[in-house]
């Protein structure tokens, strides 16, 4: 059974940086795309970033483009989200997700992902 465990969240000030990690176990990580989503209180879950199974292609939401970087280490079954120049509007619970199908095209919809972590809280104060 696939398990995803996020870590690295916390309370920071605007302009600071954080790096989130997500370790996968129990599944075929290296053949699946990985994604990061976030959900703020009272809002729907929204796409943040995704990375192709090979690590060669990435895609970002416009709101984080140029500030966030997604990467992966298939040898460690881990995906990362480096978040720089954080803003108060980045405050949310961040979730990593494992792609539904092997060797798939990148997707920004939650339906493209089959397994989800429990989330890690990121709070950015102004």
Beta strands, then each sheet from edge to edge (+ up, - down):
strand 1: 3-7
strand 2: 10-13
strand 3: 18-25
strand 4: 32-39
strand 5: 46-51
strand 6: 58-60
strand 7: 68-73
strand 8: 78-83
strand 9: 92-102
strand 10: 113-116
strand 11: 120-125
sheet 1: 1+ 3- 8+ 7-
sheet 2: 2+ 11+ 9- 4+ 5- 6+
sheet 3: 2+ 11+ 9- 10+
end
